């Protein structure tokens, strides 16, 4: 038994080292700013914490911004760029219209610029803020490889084409993640981010009112949960929202997986995790284990996601204002 546990530990360490080495091979490394901006992580955390202490509900949107950035053009900060008279940027795409928390990124960037002008990219700030909001929500922490550069291109059309929508089935989800170099395990682990935050009624109302266009309900959803959601989201409601993980939406924990297992996942993409053996087994392990692996797994998957198509070296730029190309 002891040898089996040791082997499992060594394999987990090996996976993490492989991911970190992969990040390093593309120019990312833990402590990238050790000489040029040694205080960057402390500044990012302190500034982020001020916002989260006042408004804990900002944690999920800030984590979501990083995800939406990485899935479009890679983790290059392009989701932060404002539209102009001649260009509809990613912010203008339908999936990004509900993103919140840009003011936090702007505030963090301003403080980092005071400490180290022109050194730290907005893309790296996004990755560090994502880590910190999870930890500040009673979740795990992990080492974030840095060294990303900021992209100069941001197109609304690319956001619409690359971001997996909440109505994707398991086949579509797996394909979407695979295109980004992410595994099925990464899919179920990163979906666990839905343990914090809210979902807008418009993102799931078809499941409770008109699933197939015949005024029916999604049969995969617990009927009692449907009743509750109908009370919270009257038909045609376009402004209200509900907690994705009821009763635990501000605490980063494994409760989301219990919700999904009870057929109460808010989105079709949540419910879809029960339609694949690997994702279903993972859910069972997290809710039935005395020592669930979700926290350590989440850090590993976030490092992997944060390495998608990064710009390094002389590519891109270090943006002075995260919302505007230099």
C-alpha positions as CSV (number, residue, x, y, z in Angstrom):
1,X,0.0,0.0,0.0
2,X,2.8,2.4,1.0
3,X,4.6,1.7,-2.3
4,X,1.4,2.4,-4.3
5,X,0.9,5.7,-2.5
6,X,4.5,6.7,-3.2
7,X,4.1,5.8,-6.9
8,X,1.0,7.9,-7.1
9,X,2.8,10.8,-5.4
10,X,5.8,10.6,-7.8
11,X,3.4,10.4,-10.8
12,X,1.6,13.6,-9.6
13,X,4.9,15.4,-9.1
14,X,6.1,14.2,-12.5
15,X,3.0,15.6,-14.2
16,X,3.4,19.0,-12.6
17,X,7.1,19.1,-13.5
18,X,6.3,18.1,-17.1
19,X,3.8,21.0,-17.3
20,X,6.2,23.5,-15.7
21,X,9.0,22.3,-18.1
22,X,6.6,22.7,-21.0
23,X,5.8,26.2,-19.9
24,X,9.5,27.0,-19.5
25,X,10.2,25.6,-23.0
26,X,8.0,28.4,-24.4
27,X,9.6,31.1,-22.4
28,X,7.4,31.0,-19.3
29,X,9.0,30.3,-16.0
30,X,8.1,30.7,-12.3
31,X,9.9,33.8,-11.0
32,X,10.3,35.3,-14.5
33,X,10.3,38.8,-12.9
34,X,12.6,37.9,-10.0
35,X,15.2,40.5,-11.1
36,X,13.1,43.0,-13.1
37,X,10.1,43.3,-10.8
38,X,10.6,41.2,-7.6
39,X,7.5,42.7,-5.9
40,X,5.0,41.9,-8.7
41,X,3.2,39.0,-7.1
42,X,2.9,40.7,-3.7
43,X,1.5,43.9,-5.4
44,X,-1.0,41.8,-7.5
45,X,-2.2,39.9,-4.5
46,X,-2.5,43.0,-2.2
47,X,-4.5,45.0,-4.8
48,X,-6.7,42.1,-5.7
49,X,-7.4,41.2,-2.1
50,X,-8.7,44.8,-1.5
51,X,-11.4,44.3,-4.1
52,X,-12.3,40.7,-3.1
53,X,-12.7,41.7,0.5
54,X,-15.2,44.3,-0.4
55,X,-16.9,42.3,-3.2
56,X,-16.3,38.5,-3.0
57,X,-18.6,38.0,-5.9
58,X,-15.9,39.5,-8.2
59,X,-13.7,36.4,-7.8
60,X,-15.6,34.2,-10.3
61,X,-15.7,36.9,-13.0
62,X,-12.0,37.5,-12.7
63,X,-11.2,33.8,-13.0
64,X,-13.6,33.7,-16.0
65,X,-11.7,36.6,-17.8
66,X,-8.5,34.5,-17.7
67,X,-10.3,31.5,-19.2
68,X,-11.9,33.6,-21.9
69,X,-8.6,35.2,-22.7
70,X,-6.7,31.9,-23.0
71,X,-9.3,30.2,-25.3
72,X,-9.0,33.0,-27.9
73,X,-5.6,33.6,-29.4
74,X,-4.0,32.1,-26.3
75,X,-3.2,33.8,-23.0
76,X,-2.2,37.2,-24.5
77,X,-4.5,39.7,-22.7
78,X,-6.5,40.3,-25.9
79,X,-9.8,40.0,-24.0
80,X,-8.9,43.2,-22.2
81,X,-8.6,45.4,-25.3
82,X,-11.4,47.9,-26.0
83,X,-13.3,48.1,-29.3
84,X,-12.6,51.0,-31.6
85,X,-14.4,52.7,-34.4
86,X,-12.7,50.4,-36.8
87,X,-12.6,47.2,-34.8
88,X,-15.0,45.1,-32.8
89,X,-12.8,43.6,-30.1
90,X,-13.3,40.4,-28.1
91,X,-15.1,42.3,-25.4
92,X,-17.9,43.0,-27.8
93,X,-18.6,39.3,-28.6
94,X,-21.8,37.9,-27.1
95,X,-20.0,35.4,-24.8
96,X,-18.0,38.3,-23.3
97,X,-20.8,40.8,-22.7
98,X,-21.3,39.4,-19.2
99,X,-17.7,39.6,-18.2
100,X,-17.0,41.7,-15.1
101,X,-14.1,42.9,-13.1
102,X,-12.0,44.8,-15.7
103,X,-11.7,47.6,-13.2
104,X,-9.8,45.2,-10.9
105,X,-7.3,44.4,-13.7
106,X,-6.9,48.1,-14.4
107,X,-6.2,48.8,-10.8
108,X,-3.7,46.0,-10.4
109,X,-1.9,47.1,-13.6
110,X,-1.7,50.7,-12.3
111,X,-0.1,49.5,-9.0
112,X,2.3,47.2,-10.9
113,X,3.3,50.1,-13.2
114,X,4.1,52.2,-10.1
115,X,6.4,49.5,-8.9
116,X,7.9,48.4,-12.2
117,X,7.0,50.6,-15.2
118,X,6.8,48.8,-18.6
119,X,7.9,45.4,-17.3
120,X,4.9,43.2,-16.5
121,X,2.3,42.2,-19.1
122,X,-1.4,42.4,-18.7
123,X,-1.6,38.7,-19.7
124,X,0.6,37.8,-16.8
125,X,-1.4,40.0,-14.5
126,X,-4.6,38.1,-15.6
127,X,-2.9,34.7,-14.7
128,X,-1.7,36.0,-11.3
129,X,-5.1,37.5,-10.4
130,X,-6.9,34.3,-11.4
131,X,-4.7,32.3,-9.0
132,X,-5.2,34.9,-6.2
133,X,-9.0,35.1,-6.4
134,X,-9.2,31.3,-6.2
135,X,-7.0,31.3,-3.1
136,X,-8.8,34.3,-1.6
137,X,-12.1,32.3,-2.0
138,X,-10.7,29.6,0.3
139,X,-9.4,27.6,-2.7
140,X,-5.9,26.3,-3.6
141,X,-2.8,28.2,-4.6
142,X,-0.1,27.3,-7.1
143,X,3.0,28.7,-8.7
144,X,2.2,30.7,-11.9
145,X,4.8,30.6,-14.6
146,X,5.1,34.1,-16.1
147,X,6.8,35.8,-19.0
148,X,3.8,36.2,-21.3
149,X,3.6,39.2,-23.7
150,X,0.5,41.1,-24.7
151,X,-1.1,40.6,-28.1
152,X,-2.0,43.4,-30.4
153,X,-5.0,41.8,-32.1
154,X,-8.5,41.3,-30.6
155,X,-11.5,40.3,-32.7
156,X,-15.0,39.7,-31.6
157,X,-15.5,37.0,-34.3
158,X,-12.7,34.9,-32.9
159,X,-14.2,35.0,-29.4
160,X,-17.5,33.7,-30.8
161,X,-15.7,30.9,-32.7
162,X,-13.4,29.7,-29.9
163,X,-15.3,30.0,-26.6
164,X,-17.3,26.8,-25.7
165,X,-20.9,27.9,-25.0
166,X,-23.0,26.7,-22.0
167,X,-25.1,24.5,-24.3
168,X,-22.3,22.3,-25.6
169,X,-22.6,18.6,-25.2
170,X,-19.8,16.4,-24.0
171,X,-18.5,15.6,-27.5
172,X,-18.3,19.3,-28.4
173,X,-16.7,20.1,-25.1
174,X,-14.0,17.5,-25.4
175,X,-13.3,18.7,-29.0
176,X,-13.1,22.3,-27.9
177,X,-10.6,21.6,-25.1
178,X,-8.6,19.2,-27.3
179,X,-8.1,22.0,-29.8
180,X,-6.4,24.0,-27.1
181,X,-4.2,21.1,-26.0
182,X,-6.3,20.3,-22.9
183,X,-7.3,16.8,-21.9
184,X,-10.6,15.4,-20.8
185,X,-9.4,15.6,-17.2
186,X,-8.6,19.3,-17.7
187,X,-12.2,19.7,-18.9
188,X,-13.7,18.2,-15.8
189,X,-11.2,19.9,-13.5
190,X,-11.6,23.4,-15.0
191,X,-15.4,23.0,-15.0
192,X,-15.0,22.8,-11.2
193,X,-14.4,26.6,-11.4
194,X,-18.2,26.8,-11.5
195,X,-18.1,26.2,-7.7
196,X,-18.0,30.0,-7.5
197,X,-20.0,32.6,-9.3
198,X,-23.4,33.0,-11.0
199,X,-25.2,32.1,-14.2
200,X,-27.5,34.4,-16.1
201,X,-31.0,33.1,-16.7
202,X,-30.6,33.5,-20.4
203,X,-27.8,31.0,-20.3
204,X,-30.0,28.1,-19.3
205,X,-33.6,29.2,-19.7
206,X,-34.2,26.8,-22.6
207,X,-33.5,23.9,-20.3
208,X,-36.4,24.8,-18.1
209,X,-38.9,26.1,-20.6
210,X,-38.3,25.1,-24.2
211,X,-35.5,22.5,-24.5
212,X,-36.3,21.1,-27.9
213,X,-38.6,23.8,-29.1
214,X,-41.8,22.1,-27.9
215,X,-42.2,23.8,-24.6
216,X,-40.5,20.9,-22.8
217,X,-37.8,20.6,-20.0
218,X,-34.3,19.1,-20.3
219,X,-34.9,15.5,-19.1
220,X,-31.4,15.3,-17.7
221,X,-32.2,17.9,-15.0
222,X,-33.7,17.1,-11.6
223,X,-37.4,18.1,-11.8
224,X,-37.3,19.7,-8.3
225,X,-34.4,21.9,-9.4
226,X,-36.3,22.9,-12.5
227,X,-39.2,24.1,-10.3
228,X,-36.8,26.1,-8.2
229,X,-35.1,27.7,-11.2
230,X,-38.5,28.6,-12.7
231,X,-39.3,30.5,-9.6
232,X,-36.0,32.4,-9.8
233,X,-36.0,32.9,-13.6
234,X,-39.5,33.6,-14.9
235,X,-39.9,32.9,-18.6
236,X,-38.5,35.6,-20.8
237,X,-36.3,37.0,-18.0
238,X,-33.2,38.6,-19.4
239,X,-31.7,40.4,-16.3
240,X,-31.7,38.0,-13.4
241,X,-29.2,35.3,-12.4
242,X,-28.7,32.4,-10.0
243,X,-25.8,30.8,-8.1
244,X,-24.1,28.1,-10.1
245,X,-23.3,26.2,-6.9
246,X,-26.3,27.1,-4.6
247,X,-25.3,27.8,-1.0
248,X,-21.6,27.7,-1.8
249,X,-21.1,30.2,-4.6
250,X,-18.4,32.3,-2.8
251,X,-16.4,29.4,-1.5
252,X,-14.0,27.5,-3.8
253,X,-14.6,23.8,-2.9
254,X,-15.7,20.4,-4.3
255,X,-19.4,21.1,-3.7
256,X,-20.0,21.8,-7.4
257,X,-19.4,18.2,-8.2
258,X,-22.1,17.1,-5.7
259,X,-24.5,19.5,-7.5
260,X,-23.6,18.0,-10.8
261,X,-24.0,14.4,-9.5
262,X,-27.5,15.3,-8.3
263,X,-28.4,16.4,-11.9
264,X,-28.5,20.0,-10.8
265,X,-25.7,21.3,-13.0
266,X,-26.9,24.7,-14.2
267,X,-25.7,24.6,-17.8
268,X,-25.9,21.8,-20.3
269,X,-22.1,21.8,-20.3
270,X,-22.3,21.0,-16.5
271,X,-24.8,18.2,-17.0
272,X,-22.7,16.8,-19.9
273,X,-20.0,15.8,-17.5
274,X,-22.2,12.9,-16.5
275,X,-22.2,11.6,-20.1
276,X,-18.5,10.6,-20.2
277,X,-17.0,7.8,-18.2
278,X,-13.8,9.6,-17.4
279,X,-15.5,12.8,-16.2
280,X,-18.2,10.9,-14.3
281,X,-15.6,8.8,-12.5
282,X,-13.6,12.0,-11.6
283,X,-16.8,13.6,-10.1
284,X,-17.4,10.5,-8.0
285,X,-13.8,10.5,-6.7
286,X,-14.1,14.1,-5.6
287,X,-17.4,13.7,-3.7
288,X,-16.7,10.3,-2.2
289,X,-13.1,10.7,-1.2
290,X,-11.8,11.7,2.2
291,X,-8.9,13.4,0.5
292,X,-10.2,14.7,-2.9
293,X,-7.6,15.7,-5.4
294,X,-9.5,18.7,-6.9
295,X,-7.4,21.4,-5.3
296,X,-4.0,20.0,-6.6
297,X,-5.6,19.1,-9.9
298,X,-7.0,22.6,-10.4
299,X,-3.6,24.2,-10.0
300,X,-2.1,21.8,-12.6
301,X,-4.8,22.4,-15.1
302,X,-4.6,26.1,-14.6
303,X,-0.9,26.1,-15.3
304,X,-1.6,24.0,-18.4
305,X,-4.4,26.4,-19.6
306,X,-2.2,29.4,-18.9
307,X,0.3,28.1,-21.3
308,X,-2.0,28.1,-24.4
309,X,-0.3,29.8,-27.4
310,X,1.5,32.3,-25.2
311,X,3.6,35.2,-26.7
312,X,7.1,35.4,-25.4
313,X,10.5,36.9,-26.1
314,X,10.1,39.8,-28.6
315,X,6.6,38.9,-29.7
316,X,3.7,41.2,-28.9
317,X,4.2,44.0,-26.4
318,X,4.0,45.0,-22.8
319,X,0.9,47.1,-22.8
320,X,0.9,50.3,-20.7
321,X,-2.9,50.4,-20.5
322,X,-4.5,46.9,-20.6
323,X,-7.5,48.2,-22.6
324,X,-5.5,49.9,-25.3
325,X,-2.8,48.7,-27.7
326,X,0.4,50.7,-27.3
